[in-house]
């Protein structure tokens, strides 16, 4: 039987390799780390999470919750491991990132049908291939993809948030709570409340903080690629860039206080900075939504203005890294096969799908379809009424003018039949019920 080559040991690549291997197909999985490092990864483990440790909401009336449920129904390995490594996060699925990566690495390397090869793949290989090289695709492979597609690659900058130690948080000021009391009764998040005056002082310092010049992160970008242009993905804006939209842009964004009552005042604060548990030991906490490109010294100065973080010790500073994606409408079918070469699949962020679960889900679909292809079966295209099918349909059907990375959301799904409930959550539950019913039919029919 023909073996499959998977390029990239991130979320999409590991899931793709596992799905093909579970179907009896031999897989060669290439991962360039740790021999060749990136600007964001810290370990050599597979599936290392470099941004948030949260995989998003797991609630059934949320788009990410639906995508998680679909991916679990399809037999995802990484989603199962995520639940095994979960840490408290209210209605979200968050993981101990080190344990998660270690667990994925152990399961992948132990599979008899998977051979892990620790070297850089510098060009698109021959045969049946899944390219899941992620947002930090190496320059050589990116050039090979660019040459093969004939399309100009699109580059944008992404940012990650700082992590602080629990022992450095002043719990006389900060308080535990989940928004609207979701999750654990003691509160899964640590919340740092700000008065209006404290908020003003903080945003002034943030607006005037010194940032790292982008060219310091461009050493892997080859000549001729659009470099130095500040292009960010909307859902991962650095807070200092978000602040350019106005004084209250953070108060209506990552520091919105809704649903969080300060036990000292019994009222909602003017603003709240939330910290989410980042490891099982609860010794590290992630600053939710605080992606940044401030210089490290400036991060200490500015973020220590937040009440409760005056003595914060940073286990990891925020930083920026380069993300890469292709113009999928010209390149891909909804099966994630390339149009010009049916044996070549793309998965994960390089396709324009955003979010950890989106990466896992597209990896699953490509692994499943690559295995079907070598077994003489027709690759599957999921209906656009499912969240995964809707994402694949969106990235492969968007116009050049409208195309940008997309995460799971109910807006990409076909409308519900009349009568449509007026309530947002009621509509979401109907979208979810329809999607799961149709996916179940495919699983028991086409995929059985």
N, C-alpha and C positions, 0 to 999 in steps of 0.2 A: 504494500500500500504506500502511496506517495506520502512523504512526511510534509509537515507544515513548518514554516519559519515564522516566528513572531519576533518582531523587533521592538524592544522596550519592556522593561520589567516594572512598569508602574501599575496603576490600578487596572487600566484597560488591557495591557499586555498580559498581566498575570491571569486575569479572568478569561481572556481569549485562549491562552495556553491550556488552562485547566479544562475549559469546555471541550476543546478539541481532544485533549488527552482522555477525558472521561468517555468519549465516544470511540475510543480504541485507536486513535490516530497518533502516530509519533510526532513529537513537537520539539523543535530546537528553539529555545528562548534566548535571545541575545539581550544582554544588559551591560552597558559600558562602565557603570560604576562597580567597584570603587576605583578602578584603574584610571578612568577619566572622570573627573569630578564636574559638578555643575555649580552655579552660583547660589543654589538654594538648598540642595540636599546636604545632610549632615552625616549620614551613615551609608553603608553599602547594602543595607537591606532592601529587598524588593518592596514595592507598594508603599514607600515612605511618603507620609503626608507632609507637605512642605508649607502649607498655608494653615487654615483652621484645622482643628481636630474634630469638627462637627460635620456629619454627613447630611445635615438638614433635618427638617421636621419629619417625624415618623407618624404624625396624626393622619387619619384616613381622609380628612377634608382638606389636606394640603397637597399641592402638586408633587413635592418631593416625597411625601408619604406614600402617594400612589405609585410613584416610580420605584420606590423601595419595595413595595408589595409585589409589583409586577416582576421585579428582578429576582426576588425570593421565589416566586412561583416558577420562574424559569430555571431555578436551581443554582443560583449564584453562590459560589464559594466565598467570595470576599464579603458579601453582605452577611453571611452566616458568621464569619470570623468577626465582623464588626460588632455583632450582637454579643459574641463571646467576650469581647474586649471593651464593652461599653462602660462608660463612666456616667454619673448623674448629669443630666442636661435638660431637665424638664420634659417638654414635648419633643425634644430633638434627640437624634442618635449621634452621640459623641463617643470617641474612643480614646483609650490610652494609646497614643500614636506609636510609641516604641514597641509596646507589646503587640499591637496590630501588625506592624511591619515584620516583626520577628515571627509571628505566627504564620503570616502569609508565606514568608521565605521558607519556613520549615515544611509547610504543606506542599509547596511547589517543588522544592528540591527532592522531596520524598516520593513524588509520583513516578512510577516506573516508565511512563510514556513521555516524560519531559526531561530533556537534557538542557541544563542551564549553562550558557556559554558567556563568560565574563570578558567580553571584548566589544569594541565599538563596531557597529555596522556602518560603513562609510557610504554605501550606495544601496539602492533597492536591489535585493537579491532576486534570483530567478525562482520559478516554481510557484507554488501556492503560498502566499505571504500575507501576513497581517502587519501593517505598520502602525504601531501604537507607541511611538517614540515620545509623545507628550509635548507639553509646552516648551520644554528645554531641549528640543531636538538639536543634535550637534550640527555644527556648520556644514560638515562634509555631507551628512545625510540630507540636510535641508537643501543643499545645492543640488543633490541628486534628484530629490523630489521636484524641485523647481524646474530642473532641466527636463524631467520626464513629463510633467504636467503641461509645460509651456505656459503656465500661469505664474504671474508675479506673486510671490509669497507675501502674506500680510503679517506684519509684526506689531505687537502691542506690548506694553509693559504692565506687569502684574505686581502686586505688593502683598507682603505677609505681615501679620500683626505681631507685636511683642508678647513675650511670656514673662510673668513675674512670679517670684516665689511666694508661697502662702505665708510664710513666717514674717515677710516684710510688709504684709497688708495690715493696716490699723483697723482691727475689728471693733474698736470703740466708735469708729465713724462708719465704716462699711457695715452692711447688713445682708443676711441671707434671705433670698426670696426668688421665686420664679414668677414670671409675668402672669398676672391673674391667678396666682397660686397653682399653676400647673406643675405636675411632677411631684417630687418628694415634699412632704409637709414642712420640712425644715428649710426648704428652698434650695434649688440646685445651683443657683448662681450667687456670686458675691457681688453686691451692688454698691457703688460709690456715688453718693448723692451730691449734687451741686446746687447751690442757690443761684439766683440770677447773676449776682455779683461775681461769684466764683466761676460761673460759666463764661462771663464776659472776659475775665482775666485770663482764663484758659485759652479761649479762642483767639485772643489778641496775641498771646505767646505762640500759639500754633501757627498763626498767619505770618508771623515774623521769623519763625524758626528757619535755620539754615538747612538746606536739603543737599543730598548727594547728587552731584552732576550725573546725568544719564550716561555720558560717555564712559564713565567708570565701569559700566555694566555691558559695554558693547564690544569687548575684546573677542567674542566668539562670532560676531556678525561680519560677514565677509563684505568686501568692497562691492558697491553696487546695490546693496540692500538698503532700504530706507532706514537710516539710523539717526538717532538724536531727535526724532520727532516724538513729542509726548502724546502717545496714543494709549489709552487705558480702556479696559473693559468696565462697563458701567457698574456691574455688581461688585467690583473689587477696587473701587477708587481709593487712592490714598486719602486719609482724612484731611490733609492739608490742601489737596486738590478739591475735594468736596466743599471745603469751606469757602472757596472762591465764588460759590453760588449764592452766598449771602450769610449773614451772621447766624441765622437760625437753621441753616442747612443741617447741622449736626443734631440740633435739638429735635428735628423732625426725622432724623435718620438714626445713626447708631446709638445716640444717647437719649432717645426719646424716653420719657418717664412713665408712659401709660402702663397701667396695671401693676405698678410697683409702689407700695406704700411704705414710707420711711417709718419704722416703729418709734423713732424719737419724736416725730411730729404728727404721726397718724395721717399724713397727707402725702400726695405725690410730690416729689421734689421737682425743681425746675428742669433738671436734667439728671441722667443717671448713666454712669459708665459701668457696663456689666463685665464681670470676669467669669469665665467658664473653666471648670476643672479640665486639666489637660492630661493627667495621668492617674493610674489607679491609686497611687499613694496619696493623692490629693495634696502634693507638695508644690505643684506648678499650676498656674492659672493663666489662661489666654485672654487678652484684652479684646473683647468681641467687637468686630467691625473696625478695629484700629490699625488697618493696613497703613503703612507709612514709608516714606523715603527720607525722613529727617536724618541728619547725621546722628551717630550714636550718642554723642555728648548732648545734643539738642533733645533727643528723646528722654534722656534722664532729666534734663532741666524742665521741659515742657510737661511731660506726663506726671512728674512729681508735684505739679500744681493741682492735680486731681485729689480731692479730699479722700483720705484713706490710703493714698499711694505716696505720701510725702517722703517715706523712707523706702520706696519700692526698690527691690533688687531684681535686675533683669537677667533671667536665665537665657533669653534670646531676644535680640533686638529686631525690630521690624526692618525689612529690607525689600528691595525690588529685584525682579528678575524678568527675563525676556520670555514672552509667550509667542508661539508660532501656530498659525492655522492656515488652511488652504481654502480656496474658493470652491466649496463643496458642490454647489449647484451645477457647475460645469464639469465636475470630476466624478461624482458618486451617484449610484442608484440608491434607493431607500434600503436595500439590502446591505449597504455600505461596501459593495463591490465597486471598483472603479469601472467607468464606462469603456475605457480604452483597453483594459486588460482584466478580464473576468476573474482571473486567479489572484488578483491583488486587491486586498481590503485595507481600509483605513478605520481606525477606532480611536476613541478618546478625544482629548481636547484639540488635537490637530485637525479634526473634522469641523470644529466650530461648536461642538457640544460642550456646555459648561457645567461644572459641578462634579464633586466626587462620584455621586451615584450615577450621573449621566455617563461618566467615563467607564465605570464598572459595567453599566448596562450595555453600552455600545461595544465594549470588549466582549461581553457575553454573546452578543448577536454575531459579531464577526467570527468568534471561535466556533460557534455553532454552525454558521454558514460555510466557513472554510472546511470544516469536517464533512458537511453534507456534500460540498463540491467534490472532494477527493473520493467520496463514497458513491459518486454518480447520482446524487440527489439534487434537486433544485433548491437553491438558496431561498430562504424565507424573507418576505417583506411583511412586517407586522402592520395591521390596520391603523390608520391615523387616529382612530378613536381611543387607542391605547396611548399611554404617555410616552413609552419608548418609540412606538410607531409614529406618534406625532412629532417627536424630536427629529427622527430620521427623515420624515417627510418635510419638516421645516428646513433643515439644513441642505436638503437636496433640491428644494423647489423655490427657495427665496430668490428674488431678483438681485442683480448685482448692486443696485442702489440700496436695497433694504438689508442685505446680508450682513450679519454680525453674530458673534457667539451668542448662543441661546441656552438658557437653563430651563428646567421643567417648569411649566406654568399652564394653567387651564386655558389660557387664551389661544394656544396653538391647536387645541382640539376642535373638531367640528361641533357646531351648535347642537344643543339638546333639542329633542322634539318638543313641540308645544303640548301642554302648557308648561312653561318654564317657571320654577319657583322664584319668588322675588329675593329670598334670602341668599346671600353669597355662599354660606356654608351648606345650605340645603342643595344648591346647585352643584357645589363641589362634590358632595356625597353621591349625587346622581351621575356625574362624570366618572367617578371612581367605580361605582357599581357597574356601569356600562362597560368600562375598560376591562375590569377584572372578569366579567362574564365572557366577553369576546376573547380575551386571552386564554381563558380556561378551555374554550372550545378548540382553539388552535393547538394547545398543549395535548389535549386528548385526541385530537384528530390528526393534524399535519405532523406534529412532533412526536407522536406516540411510537 
